[in-house]
Amino acid sequence: MRLRDGLIALAYSPLQGNMRGQKGDEEFRTLLGEHGVVSLGEDQSNSVGRKWRSALEKLGFLYPEIPRSTGINQTDVGTIDTITPSGRRLIDSETVPAMQECFLRALAAQHIESTDTNGNSIWFSPLRHTLTVLLELEKKTGQAAVSFIEMALCVQTSTSFDDMFDIVEDIIALRTERDAAESKRRFDSEKYEIISRIAGLQSATFRDYADANIRYLKATGLVQNKGRGIALVPEKHMISELIAKETTAPTSKLEQYRTLCQGAKLPTDTHDAALDVLNDLLARLEAMGIAYSVGNRPIDTAADIAIISHEIEDIISRRKEEIYAAEQANQWEEIAAYIDLLASRRDRKRLDDETDIVIPRAEAPAYLEWIVWRAFLAINSMENKPYEARRFKIDQDFLPVGTAPGNGPDLIMEFQDFVIVIEVTLTESSRQEALEGEPVRRHVADLVEKYSVEKQKPVYGLFIANRIDSNTAETFRIGVWYTRNDERLNLTIIPMTITQFGEFFKALFAKNQVTPQAVIQLMRECEVYRSTCEAPEWKLNIANVVQQTVKAQNIDVIAQ
């Protein structure tokens, strides 16, 4: 999903149409780094720029270079390395479903050309093939799902030219054999080694491609996580069936390029198919016990129907998020593991043989907002809805899609008697105060004014970072903000490290003392020292308060 961020960065740069060669790779890599889209490490080859350009072109978001061997003129397709209509549509997408539709149209446009026994051109659609495999598995097993190893060894190594019955039987046989294995990890390693010898490729190749393919499929919104594998999203079942049934293919290489850059048509672009999807969604709403009526709203065109369908999808999504929120208290150990990962600056941790948790390095800021949101969902008792508490977007797996926009706080947690405004950052240097000091105080002050008028609730600010710079702590220690009318607001903003917050969070659950009041009590005890010391000493006092609170529940904490 970060491809959109890279495309936005490119749209407002002079690199469009001028990003080839070593210099172009370097400049695009630098552009992506400056916009925070990627983390810039040591990369003498500047492969980041080259790979991002390649991905954007293969998805049809940039006009690709047309090989001379095709006999097609570049001008018949578009100016090389400039943004296509499909790319513009992705840039203009403001919601996750809209972004996912762009990726769906991009993957639906992907066709691989081959030849039949008579030498005639035939086309293979990886997306339609994968959806067909999932649907055929559902007929056989009751679930439209594949595991990671099944994707790696069976799905991505087959095509629609293979017998579907054989593909499905191979998956079921692999699944049965793996279920009976005493050591799943050893079983997986042996299977990867066998196929790597047959194919003459490294075993890691199959894992890497499976990971990439799953990411692309998830970007369409049609599938969601199921363990390390994927399953069809229930409310996307009908559209998945319709796409899988499509047999249209490009009539020429030129048509393929043009479709790729425009974005493929979907079944729901037609009235009858759109109506089928709407009726399926209405049935799913009814099954969930959610009352809804189309009423007299127009359904004369596919566009009319799409508006209603998207509204219903949003209702379903919100209900599923409420269910997800209610489950978080039972997921507290996983939440704590994510917090530990962020605090240790690592990106991967194995919880058990079947579960790895991963934080993509360039997405760590988004994951910090996400995991603190989950932590407060686990603490529970919130009066606002989970989707009202967060300001970042999430996908169908409730994973973050980017960070919260900059015109407000990251999280707003409203409880019965108070509100906690939460801001997080991974910035650690002295620039932390410059970047966070004014915005955090402004956001807290805005909500102090709002809640004091509307609900007479006190507002507390919680600032979480890997390391708290003393200049930042001093700004929050003083904790003053003046309104436009020169009214002085005294703000309560407590700075805390990720480690301190994580250990306190674990302590709450370890002793079954999970209440929002416990959080406020901790913050109040930290606030006591504000007026009696300066920033460095206040930070030490906060560390001591957290340590004493945790030790009182027999949990040790490392003060940072």
DODOLUM-863355 format. One record per residue: residue in one letter; y, x, z negated of N, C-alpha, C, O in turn. Coordinates in pm, whole numbers, plus 50000, padded with zeros to 5 digits. Example, Ala and Ser with C-alpha at 12.3 -4.5 7.8 and 13.67 -1.06 7.14 Angstrom:
BEGIN
A494315131949220495505123049220496705132049220496685142449154/S497755128549292498945136749286500035129049213501145134149196/
END
This chain:
BEGIN
M498795008250000500005000050000501265008650000502355003750032/R501125021449964502295030349967502745033550108503845038950127/L501915030350209502335032850347503645025550377504465030550454/R503835013850318505095006650338506275014650286507325015250351/D506115021050168507195029050112507555040650206508725043850225/G506515046950264506755057750359507475052950483508325059950537/L507115040950528507745035250646509215031950620510065034050707/I509505026850501510905023950465511715036750460512855037150508/A511145047350402511845060250398512145065150539513235070350566/L511185063650628511355068250766512395059950840513145065350922/A512445046950812513345037850884514805041850868515615039550958/Y515155047850756516545051450729516775066550739517675071950675/S515945073050819516075087450838516215090550987515915082051071/P516665102651020516785106451162515465111451221515455116651333/L514365110051148513095115751194512375106851294511485111551365/Q512735094251302512045085351397512105091351537513175094851587/G510935092351600510865097851735511015112851741511075118651849/N511085119251623511325133751621510565139851503511165146251417/M509245137751500508475142251385507165148851427506135147251362/R507235156251537506045163351586506155178251555507235183451527/G505015184951562504985199351542505115203151396505235194551309/Q505095216051371505145220951233506435216851164506425213051047/K507555217451236508835213751177508865198951143509355195051037/G508345190551234508305176151207507415172751090507775164351007/D506245179251082505345176950968506025180450837505935173150738/E506725191850837507385196350715508505186850673508645183550556/E509295182450771510425173750739509955160050691510555154150602/F508885154950752508365141850708507765143050568507955134250483/R507055153950545506495156350411507605156850307507495150850200/T508675163950339509805165150247510455151550223510825148250110/L510605143650330511195130250319510375121550225510925114750138/L509055121750241508185113750155508285118150009508265109949918/G508395131349988508535136549852509855132749789509895128949672/E510935133749867512265130449814512375115749774513125112349683/H511615107149842511655092849811510595088849709510405077049681/G509895098749653508915096049549507665089049600506905083449521/V507445089449732506265082849789505015091249765503935085749742/V505155104449772504055113549745504515124049644505715126249627/S503555130349578503855141449489503705154349569502655156849628/L504735162249572504725174449652504095185949575504645190549475/G502945190449620502305202049561502385213749657503245214049745/E501505223349640501455234649731500695230449857499505227349850/D501375230249968500755225850094501415233550208502325228450273/Q500955245650232501565254050333501425248250473502255250950560/S500385240150495500175234550629500975221750652501035216650763/N501605216650545502365204150553501495192650608501975183950681/S500225192850569499295182750620499645168650574499275158950640/V500365167450463500765154250415501565146950522501295135350553/G502545153750578503375147650683502545143650804502715132750858/R501655152350846500815149750964499875137950939499715129351026/K499255137650821498285126950790498985113350774498445103150817/W500155113350713500885100650698501325095450835501215083550862/R501815104450922502205100051056500995094351130501085084051196/S499865101151118498645096651186498205082951137497845074251217/A498235080851005497815067850949498735056650997498255045951034/L500035059150997500995048951039500825045551187501005034051227/E500465055451267500255052951409498935045751434498875036551515/K497885049851365496575043551386496585028851343495825020751396/L497435025451248497555011651205498545003751290498694991651272/G499215010451383500145003551471501515001351411502284993351464/F501835008151304503165006851243504175016351308505385014151301/L503675026951372504475035651458503845035751596502625034651608/Y504665037051700504105038251835503365051451846503945062051820/P502085051051885501295063351893501565070952023502145065652118/E501135083152024501185091052147500035086452238498875086452196/I500355082652361499345077652453498755089452532499485096252604/P497465091952520496845103252592497015101552744496915090452796/R497265112452812497415111752956496145106953024496185100853131/S495005109752962493725106153021493565091153039492715086653117/T494365083152967494245068552978494905063353105494615052253149/G495795071253164496525066653282497635057053248498225050953337/I497935055553119498985046353074500265054153048500225064852987/N501375048953096502655055253067503095052252925502935041052877/Q503655062252857504155060352720505165048952715505195041252618/T506005047752819507045037452820506465023352828507145013652793/D505215022152874504585008952881504175003952742503894992052724/V504145012952645503765009252509504985009652417505304999552354/G505665021152408506835022352323507165036852297506345045652325/T508335039352245508785053052220507985059352108507915053951998/I507385070552134506485077152041507145079451904508295083551896/D506385076651799506785079251660507975070851612508625074351514/T508245059751680509255050351631508565037951576507395035451606/I509275030351497508675019051426508435007351521509325003651598/T507245001751515506824990751601507224977251541507654976751426/P507094966351617507314952951558506414950451436506844944451338/S505154955151443504264953651329504784961251209504714956451096/G505314973251233505894981251125507124974751065507314974950944/R507964968951151509164962051103508784950151015509434947250915/R507704943251055507254931850976506794936350838507034929450739/L506144947850833505704953050702506904956950617506924954150497/I507904963250676509114966950602509804954550545510284954750432/D509844943950624510544931750582509754923550481510304914250422/S508484926850460507644919250366508064922250223508104933850182/E508364911850147508834913550010507764910049907507864914149791/T506744902549948505684898649855504394905649892504204909950005/V503494906749795502204913149820501414905549927500864911950016/P501314892049922500594885050029501164887750168500404888950265/A502494888750179503104891550309502724905550357502434907550475/M502724915250265502304928750300500834928850344500464935350442/Q500014921550270498584921350300498324915150437497414919350508/E499114905250474498944899350607499234909650716498584909750820/C500214918350693500524928950790499334938450805498984942250917/F498714942150694497544950950701496364943650766495594949650840/L496234930750739495154923050799495314922650951494344924551025/R496534920150998496764919951143496544933851203496094935151317/A496874944151126496664957851175495174961051189494744966651289/L494384957451088492954960351094492234951251192491254955351254/A492724938851208492124929751306492364934751449491624931251541/A493394942851465493704948351598492874960751630492874965451744/Q492184966151530491404978351551490124975251629489314967151585/H489954981451743488724980351822488324994351870489155002151914/I487024997151859486495009851907485775007052039484924998252047/E486125014752141485545012552273484245020352288484145031952248/S483255013752347481985020252378481535015152514482285008252583/T480325018452554479795013652680478395008152659477645013052574/D478034998052739476684992752730475755000552821476165010552880/T474514996252833473525003752912473875004153060473375012553134/N474744994953103475154994653243476455002153266476985002253378/G476985008253161478215015853176479475007553165480565012553190/N479344994853127480504986153112481134988052974480444990952876/S482454986552967483164987952839482824976552745482854964852784/I482504979952623482314969952517483114974552397483374986452378/W483514964852315484424967852204483784963652072483064953752062/F484084971751970483534969451835484694968551736485544977351732/S484714957651656485754955651555485174958851417484384950951365/P485554969951357485034973451223485304962751118484454960151033/L486484956451123486814946151025485874934251037485304929750938/R485714929151159484854917551179483404920751145482684912351091/H482984932851178481614936951146481384936950995480374931850948/T482314942550920482174943350774482164929350712481374926550622/L483054920650759483074906950707481774899650738481264891950656/T481224902150857479954895950894478834900650802477994892650759/V478814913650771477804918950679477914912150543476904908050486/L479134910850492479324904450361478864889850363478224885250268/L479174882750469478794868650478477284866950495476704857550440/E476664875950570475204875250585474504878750453473474872950420/L475064888150380474514891450248474614879450154473724876950074/E475704872050165475884860250082474774849950109474274843550017/K474414848350236473334839050270472014843350208471204835050168/K471794856550201470524861850151470474862949999469434860449938/T471604866549939471594869849796472474860749711472364860649589/G473344852949776474244844249701475584850549670476464843949614/Q475754863449705477024870249679477484877949802476714885649861/A478734875849840479334883249952479924896149897481144897549885/A479044905649865479484917949797478594929649836477414927949865/V479194941549835478424953949851478914963949748480084963949709/S478014972549704478394983249611478994994849690479004994749813/F479505004649618480115016249683479095023549770479375026849885/I477915026049715476915033749791476405025649910476025031450012/E476375012449898475965004150011477005004750123476655004850241/M478275005050086479315007050186479175020750252479285022150374/A478925030850169478885044550220477695047050312477835053550415/L476515041950275475295045550348474835035150450474085038350542/C475285022750435474785012250523475875005750609475725004850731/V476955001350547477964993750622478725002650718478804999650837/Q479295013650667480165021850752479385030550851479975036850939/T478065030950836477235038550931476605029451035475765033951114/S477005016551038476465007051134477595001051216478775002551183/T477214994251325478194987551409477654973751446476514970351415/S478484965951512478064952651554477034953251667476464942951704/F476794965251722475764966751823474374968051759473354966951827/D474344970451627473074971051555472634956951519473434947551516/D471344955551491470804942551452471264939051311470994946551217/M471944927751295472504923951165471404921651062471574924850945/F470274916251106469164913951014468724927250952468474928050832/D468614937751035468174950750986469184956850889468804962850788/I470484955150920471534960650831471434954250692471434961250591/V471344941150689471274933950561470004937650485470044939650364/E468884938550556467634942250490467694956350433467164958850325/D468354965550504468524979250454469344979450325469034986850232/I470394971150321471244970450201470444965050083470514970449973/I469704954450106468914948349999467844958049949467584958949829/A467214965350043466184975050003466794986249920466214990449820/L467984991249961468665001749885469044996549746468895003749647/R469514984349739469924978249612468724976949517468834980049399/T467614972449570466394970749489465894984049437465504985349320/E465894994049524465425007349486466335013449380465865019749285/R467635011549397468575017349300468475010349165468565016849061/D468294997249165468164989749040466964994648958466984994348835/A465924999149028464715003748960464795018348915463955022948838/A465805025648964465925039948931466335041948786467195034748735/E465725051748720466075054648580467455060848570468235057548481/S467765069948662469075076448663469805072648791469435077248899/K470825064348778471585059848895472325071448961472405072049083/R472855080548881473605091748937472695100949018473065105349127/R471495103748964470565112349038470085105349165469955111649270/F469825092349156469415084649272470465085349382470155087849498/D471735083149343472825083449441472915097249508473035098149630/S472855107749428472965121349483471855124149584472115130049689/E470655119849554469515122049645469715114449776469425119849883/K470195102149768470415094249889471505100249977471385100450099/Y472575105049913473645111449991473145124250058473525127150171/E472315131749989471785144050047470895141150166470935148350266/I470095130750156469185127150267469985123650392469705128650500/I470975114950376471735110750494472605122050547472855122750668/S473075130850459473895142050506473085151450593473595156950691/R471795153550558470935162150639470655155650775470645162350878/I470425142550774470155135450899471365135850992471235138151112/A472545133650935473755132751016474395146251044475255147451131/G473975156550969474605169650986476015170150932476855177450984/L476265162350828477585161850765477445164750616476355163450560/Q478545168650552478515170450408478395156850340478945146950387/S477685156450228477495143750158478815137850111478965125650103/A479795146550080481095141650034481795133650142482625125050111/T481475136250269482105129050379481845114050367482745105950388/F480615110350332480275096250323481035089550207481465078050219/R481185096750097481935091149983483415089650018484025079249991/D483965100050079485405099850110485745088550206486745081550188/Y484915086750310485195076050406484975062350345485715052950377/A483975060950259483765048150193484975044550107485415033050104/D485505054550036486675052249952487855047750037488555038250001/A488075054550150489195050950237488995037150298489935029150304/N487775034350343487505021250404487705009950305488244999450340/I487275011950181487465001650078488954999450052489384988150033/R489715010250051491175008950028491825000750140492644991950114/Y491445003750264492014996250376491614981550369492454972750390/L490354978850338489894964950328490634957450217491014945950235/K490824964050103491544957649993492994954750030493584945049983/A493574963250115494974961250155495164948450234496284943350243/T494084942950293494194930450367494254918350275494664907550317/G493844920050150493804908750056492544900350068492384890749994/L491634903850162490424895950181489344899350079488494891050048/V489364911550027488334915849934488964920549803490144923749798/Q488144920949700488594925649570487514934749511486394935349562/N487864941649405486904950549341485724942749283485884931849229/K484564948649296483384943949223482664956649180481894962549256/G482914960649055482474973849013483204984249098484424983649112/R482454993649153483055003449244483004998649389483525005249479/G482374987049410482284981549544483304970549567484344970149502/I482984961449661483914950849695483174937649711481964937349733/A483934926749699483414913249723484524905149787485704908049767/L484164894949863485174886349922485944879049813485364874449715/V487264878049830488084869849741487744855149770487834850949885/P487364847349669486904833549693487864825149777487434818349870/E489154825649743490104817249817490384822449958491074815850036/K489854834349991489984839750126488684838250206488554843750315/H487754830750150486434829450213486534822950351485914827750446/M487284812250363487384805050489488014813650599487504814150710/I489124820350567489774828750668488864840450706488864844850821/S488074845450610487134856250640486054851350737485674858550829/E485574839150716484574833450807485154832050947484494835451046/L486374827150957486994824951087487204838051161486984838851282/I487634848351089487854861351152486534867351198486444872951307/A485494866051114484184871651148483614865251274482894871751349/K483924852551296483384845351412484094848851542483564846151650/E485264854651533486024857751654485274867851741484694877451691/T485304865451869484634874751963485604880552064485194887852154/T486894877252049487864882552144487974897652132487864903252022/A488184904152245488314918652249489354922252355489614914152443/P489934933952348490914937952450490294938052590489134941752607/T491084934052687490614934452825490924947752891490414950852999/S491774955652826492134968852880492654977552767492974972652659/K492744990452792493284999752694494754996752667495214997952553/L495494992852771496904989552753497054977552661497904977652572/E496234967252680496294955552591495964959552448496574954352354/Q495014968752429494664973052294495864979452225496154976352110/Y496544988452295497714995152236498814984952204499424985652097/R499054975752295500134966052272499804956652156500674953352075/T498554952352148498134943852036498254951351904498684945751803/L497864964051906497944972151785499374972851734499624971751614/C500324974651825501724976551784502444963451752503464963451683/Q501904952451803502474939351771501824933251648502424925151578/G500554937251622499774930851517498914919951579499414911851658/A497644919551546496724910051608497054895651567497614893251459/K496714886351653496794872251616495634869151522494564875051533/L495864859751430494844855551336494424841151367495184833751428/P493224837251326492804823351349493804813251294494004802551352/T494434816451181495364807151118496694805851193497564798351151/D496844813251303498004811251388497844798451471498814793851532/T496634792851473496394780151542496344768751441495984770851325/H496714756951485496854745451395495534741651328495484739851207/D494464740551408493194735651353492614745151249492134740851144/A492654758151279492124767951184492974768251057492444769150947/A494294767551073495184767450956494894755350868494934756350745/L494584743950931494274731750855492944733150781492814728550668/D491964739650845490684742150778490884750550652490294747750548/V491714760850663491984769550549492714761750440492404763350321/L493674753450478494404745450379493464736150304493534735150182/N492574729450375491644720250310490704727650215490354722550108/D490304739650254489464747750167490214751450039489644751049930/L491474755150053492294758749936492494746649844492454747949722/L492704735049903492884722849823491614719749743491674715449628/A490464722049806489194719749736489034729549621488504725949515/R489464741949640489364751949534490304748649418489954750649301/L491484743649449492404739149344491774728149261491844728249138/E491164718549329490534707349259489404712349170489244707549058/A488614721949220487514727449141488014734749018487314735348917/M489244740249025489844747148912490524737548816491034741648712/G490544724648851491174714748764492684714748771493354710748676/I493224719348884494684720048901495114708748992494674707849107/A495974700148942496464688849021497484693649124498364701649093/Y497354688749245498284692549352498224682049461497154676849492/S499364678849519499414669249629500324674549739501444678949713/V499814673949862500634678049977501744667849999502824671250048/G501454655149963502464644749976502854642450121502004641850209/N504144641050144504654638350279505144650950350505864650150449/R504754662450300505214674750362504624676250502503474672350525/P505384681750595504894682650734503754692650749503764703350689/I502754688850829501644697650862501404697151014500264697651061/D502504696151087502404694651233502134707751304501584707751414/T502514718851244502324731751309501614741351214501544739051093/A501094752051271500434762351189501434768251089501064771450976/A502694769651130503714775051040503964765650922504124770250809/D503984752450949504154742750840503004744050739503224744250618/I501794744950792500614745750706500614758750627500214758950510/A501054769650690501064782650623501944782450499501614788650398/I503064775250505503964774450389503234768150270503334773050158/I502514757350296501784750550189500634759150139500394760050019/S499904765450232498774774050193499224785550105498574788650006/H500344791850141500844802950060501254798149921501084805349822/E501794786149914502174780449784500934778349697500954781349577/I499874773149758498634770849683498004784149641497514785449529/E498014793849731497484807049696498214812949577497614819449492/D499534810649572500324815649459499934808449330499864814749224/I499694795549337499254787949218497914793349169497734795449049/I496974795549261495664800949224495804814849165495164818149065/S496644822949227496854836649179497394836749037496964844748954/R498334827849008498914827448874497894822748770497854827848658/R497064812948807496044808448714495054819848686494644821848572/K494674827048790493744838248772494384849248686493684855848608/E495694851248700496364861248618496404856948471496284865348382/E496554844148445496524839248307495144841448246495034844948128/I494094839248325492724841948278492544856748251491954860748151/Y493054864848343492984879548328493694883948199493184892348126/A494854878048174495614881648053494824878547927494834886247832/A494144867147927493374863047809492174872247784491654872847673/E491744879447888490584888447875490954902347824490064910147790/Q492244905447819492634919247792492304924047651492074935947631/A492274915247554491914919447418490504925347415490224934447337/N489624920047501488264925447508488174938147592487134944647597/Q489284941747657489314953747741490114965047676490504974547744/W490354964147546491284973447483490814988047492491644997147500/E489504990347491489035004147500489325010147638489665021847648/E489185002147742489545006947875491045009547884491475019547941/I491845000547826493295002347824493645015447754494475023147803/A493015017947640493265030347565492875042547647493545052847639/A491795041447726491365052747810492405055647917492675067347947/Y492995045347976494055047448074495275054048009495875063048068/I495635049547890496775055547820496515070347794497395078647814/D495295073547751494935087647728495035095747856495485107247852/L494615090047968494705097048096496155100348129496465111648168/L497035090648113498445092848143499055103148050499865111448092/A498675102547923499205112147825498725126347854499465135947832/S497495127647904496935141047930497265146048070496935157348105/R497925137348150498305140748288497095143248377497185150448477/R495965137548340494785138148426494715125248509495435115648481/D493845125248610493825113648699492485106548705492355096548776/R491475111248632490165104948642489405106448511489485116848444/K488665096048476487815096548357486625087448378486785076048423/R485435092248346484215084248359483935077348227483795083848123/L483855064048232483575056348111482075054648090481585054947977/D481345052848202479885052048195479365055048335480135058448425/D478045053748355477445057348483478005049248599478005053848713/E478475037248572478925028448679480445027048686480965020748778/T481145032848589482585030248581483395043148570483255050748475/D484235045248669485245055648665486605048748663486805038748733/I487535053948585488905049248596489715060348660489575072048626/V490555056348753491295066148835492755062048841493075050248855/I493625071948830495065069848848495505078648965495655090748947/P495725072949082496225081149194497495088349153498425082249099/R497535101349178498605109649122499995104549156500875104149070/A500205100649281501535096149322501875082349264503025078049271/E500885075449208501105062049155501155061649002501145050848943/A501205073348939501215073948793502365065848731502125059048631/P503595066248785504665058148724504335043248725504615036148628/A503745038448834503375024248842502265021048743502275010448680/Y501315030248730500205027848637500665028148492500065021348408/L501705035748461502235035748324502815022048290502545016748182/E503605016248380504125002748357502974992848342502974984348253/W501994994148432500864984848435500034985348307499644974948255/I499774997448256498884998348141499604994048012498964988847921/V500904996248004501654991247887501704975947892501614969447788/W501854970448011501774955748028500434950647979500374940947904/R499354957048022498024952947978497864954247826497224945947762/A498444964747769498344966747624498984955147550498424950347451/F500134950547596500784939347527500094926147557500124917047474/L499464924847674498644913047699497484912647600497094902047552/A496934924547570495824925347474496284921847333495554915547256/I497504925847299498054922347167498264907247156498174901447048/N498564901047273498524886547285499684879747214500624886347170/S499614866647203500614858147136501944857447209502934853147151/M501984861547336503224860947411503564846547448502684838447477/E504874843447447505314830147484505594829147633505444818447691/N506014840247696506194839847841504874842847911503974848747852/K504764838748035503544840648112503394855348150504384862648154/P502154859748178501964873948213502754878148336503234889448344/Y502904869048433503664872248555505164871648531505944876648613/E505584865648421506994865948382507324878448302508464882948299/A506304884248237506524895948152506674908648233507364917948191/R506044909348350506104921448433507124919548545507394908348588/R507684930748591508594930248705508074938248823508744939248926/F506894944048810506254950748922505264941148988504844931348926/K504904943749111503964935349184502534939949156502304951649125/I501584930649168500174934149153499394928449271499854919249339/D498194934149294497354929249403496284919749349496344915449234/Q495304916649434494284906949395493374912049284492654904149223/D493394925049257492634930849147493514933249024493094939848929/F494734927749028495704929148918496134943748901496604947548793/L495984951849004496444965749001497884966349051498304957849129/P498664976449007500074976749041500314980349187499634988949243/V501284973749247501744977149381503194981649366504114973649379/G503384994449339504724999749317505224997349176504564990749096/T506395002749148507015001349016508004989649017508314984049121/A508474986248899509464975448887510764979648955511134991348949/P511464970249020512754973649081513764977748975513594974948857/G514804984449018515724990748923516814982048867517684987148796/N516814969148898517914960748851517584953148723518174942648696/G516644958548645516274952248520515234960548448514824970948499/P514784956148332513784963748256512414963048324512184954648411/D511534971948283510184972048340509374960148292508684953648371/L509464957148162508674946548102509524938648002510354944347932/I509294925647996509964917147898508894908947827508304899947886/M508644912147702507614905447624508274896047522508874900647425/E508144883147544508754873447453507694867847359506664862547403/F507954869047230507074863347128507804852047057508954848747090/Q507144846146961507714834246897509044837146828509974829146837/D509134848646761510324851246678511174862946729512214865846669/F510764869446837511534881046884511134884247028510184878647082/V511884893447087511624898047224511574913247223512414919747160/I510604918947293510534933447309510774936847455510034932447543/V511804944647480512124949347615511574963447628511904972247548/I510754965747729510054978547739510474985847866510484980147975/E510804998447850511115007447962510205019647949510015024947840/V509655023948062508775035648059509215045548167509865041748265/T508875058148147509185068348248508255080248230507745082748121/L508045087348338507315100048331508265111948342507835123448340/T509565109048354510565119748354510635126048217510675118948116/E510645139448212510595146248083511775155548059512085158647943/S512435160148162513475170448148514755164448091514795152748052/S515795172748087517085168048037517675157348128518605150248088/R517135156048251517585145448341517125131748291517585121448340/Q516225131748195515725119048142516875110548089516925098448113/E517795116748019518915109247961519815103848072520285092548065/A520065112248175520925107948285520315096148361521025087048404/L518995096548378518325086148455518055073548375518055062548430/E517825075048244517365063748164518355058848059518335047048022/G519235067648011520095063947898520935051547923520895042047845/E521705051548031522585040148060521795027848104522035016948051/P520855029048201520135016948244519365010048132519364997848123/V518705017948048517905011947941518805004247845518494992947807/R519905010247806520815003347714521394990847780521534980447715/R521744991947908522304980247978521284968847986521624957247963/H520054972148018519024961748029518774954947895518654942747887/V518694963047789518484957247656519694948647617519534937747563/A520894953747644522104946247608522164932947683522544922747624/D521794932847811521794920347888520884910047824521224898247817/L519734914447777518784905147717519174901347574518844890447528/V519874910247505520424906647374521384894847390521324885147315/E522264895847491523224885047515522504872147556522854861247512/K521494873547641520774861647690520034854547578520184842447560/Y519234861847502518384855447402519154851347277518754842047208/S520264858147248521054854047131521714840447157521944832747064/V522004837647282522654824947318521604814147338521744803047286/E520544817347416519584807047455518614803447343518324791647322/K518114813447270517024810647177517214816747038516344815346951/Q518334823447017518614829746888517464838846843517064838646727/K516964846746935515884856046904516414870346907517154873946999/P516054878646809516444892746814515694899946926514554896546958/V516344909846984515754917547094515614932147052516564938247004/Y514424937547072514144951547041513804958947170513154953347259/G514244971147180513904979447296512874989947258512964996147152/L511884991847345510875002147326510875011147449510635006347560/F511125023947430511185033547538510005043047524509835049447421/I509175043947630507955051847624507965062447734508215059347850/A507705074947696507665085947792506655096347743506275096247626/N506225105047831505295115647790505955124847687505325129247591/R507225127647709508005135847616509385129747604510005126047704/I509875128747482511205123147459512205134447449512155142547356/D513125135047544514185145047538515155141347426515455129647405/S515635151447354516515148647239517815142047280518385134247203/N518305144947400519535138447445519305123447466520175115247436/T518125120047517517785105947533517675099347395518205088447373/A516975105947305516815100547170518165098347103518355088447032/E519095107547124520415106347063521155094147117521805086947042/T521055091947247521685080247309521155067347247521915058147219/F519845066847227519245054647170519485053847019519565043046962/R519595065546955519865065546811521225059146783521365050946693/I522225062946863523565056946848523485042146882524025033746810/G522795038846993522445025047026523585015247034523535004446976/V524635019147106525805010347117526035006747263525865014947353/W526444994147284526824989847419528014980247408528034971647321/Y529004982047498530164973247499530094963847618529864968247731/T530304951147592530304941147699531604942047778532494949847744/R531704933947883532944933647961534134929247878535284932747907/N533844921547774534924916947685535154926347569535794922847471/D534604938447581534734948647477534104944547345534474949347238/E533134935547355532374932047236531304942747212530554946147304/R531244947947093530284958447059528924952247024528824943346940/L527884957247091526534953147061525774964847002525724975647062/N525184962946887524364973346826522914971046870522304960946837/L522384980546944521064979147004520004986646925520254997446871/T518814980746918517674987446857516724991746968516034983447027/I516695004746996515815010247100515055021847038515655031846999/I513765020647030512925030946967512225039247075511455033847154/P512495052347079511785060947174510445065547116510365069346999/M509405065147199508065068547151507295075247264507455071547381/T506465085047231505665091547335504475082647373504085073747297/I503925085247490502755077747535501605079747437500875070347405/T501445092147389500375094947293500545086847166499585081047115/Q501765086447113502015078946990501735064047011501095057646927/F502195058747121501945044647147500445042047162499925032047112/G499745051147231498315049447252497525049747123496625041647103/E497855058947035497125059946909497405047946818496515043146748/F498645043246820498975031246744498215019146800497685011046724/F498175018046932497455007146998495985007246958495424996846924/K495345019046963493935019946925493725016346778492725010046742/A494675020346694494555017446551494575002446524493844997646437/L495404995046597495464980646579494104974146600493694965446523/F493404978546703492114972346735490994978046650490044970846617/A491084990746614490024996646534489884989646399488784988646345/K491004984846345490974978046216491224963046225491454956246126/N491184958046351491334943746373492624938346310492624928146242/Q493714945646334495024941446282495994939346398497134943846395/V495504932246500496244930846625497204919046618496814907546635/T498464922146592499494911746591500784917846645501024929746627/P501614909846712502914915146756503794919046638504654927746651/Q503584912646523504364916146404504124930546361505014937146308/A502894935546386502594949446352503434958946437503844969546390/V503664955246562504494963546651505934963646601506564974246593/I506454951946567507824951046520507984958446387509004964946364/Q506994957346300507054964346173507154979346194507934986146128/L506354984546288506424998846320507815002646371508385012646328/M508354994746461509674997746517510764997046410511695005146411/R510654987646319511644986546212511594998646118512625003646073/E510375003346091510235015246005510815027646074511365036346007/C510675028346206511275039446280512795038446282513495048546279/E513305026146287514745023946295515455028046167516625031946170/V514775027346055515375030145925516085043645924517115045245859/Y515525053445996516035067145989517205069846084517765080746084/R517575060046165518595062446267519915067546210520505077046261/S520355061246106521705064146054521745076245962522825080545922/T520595081845928520575092745830520265106445889520185116345816/C520075107046021519725119846081520175120246227520665110346281/E520005131946288520315133346430519025132946511517935131946455/A519165133746644518045130946734516775138946707515705132946696/P516845152346694515595159846673514855155446547513625154146547/E515615153146439514985148846315514475134546326513425131146271/W515215126146400514755112346418513425112046491512535104146457/K513285120546592512015121246665510865125046572509765119646582/L511125134446482510095138346386509755126946291508595124746257/N510795119846248510565108546159509745097546228508865091446166/I510035095146356509255085246432507805089646440506885081646421/A507605102546469506235107846476505515106146342504335102546339/N506225108646232505615107246099505285092746067504235089746010/V506195083646107505935069346082504685064846158503845057846103/V504585068946284503405065246363502145071246302501125064546289/Q502245084046263501085090946206500635084246076499435082146055/Q501575080945991501235074545864500635060645886499705056645817/T501205053345983500695039946014499255040746063498405032746022/V498995050346150497655051846207496675056846101495555051946094/K497085066546021496195071945918495845061545813494765061745754/A496775052445792496505041745697495345033045745494745025645667/Q495055034145875493935026645932492815036145974491965032846056/N492845048145914491785058045934491675062946078490585066046126/I492815063546146492845069046281493815080746281494955079346237/D493375092246331494255103946338495095103346464494645098246567/V496305108546456497195108946572497835122646579498145128746477/I498035127446698498725140046720500175136846751500475130646853/A501065140746665502485138046687503005147246796502705159246797/Q503775141846888504355149946995505875148346992506575154247075/
END
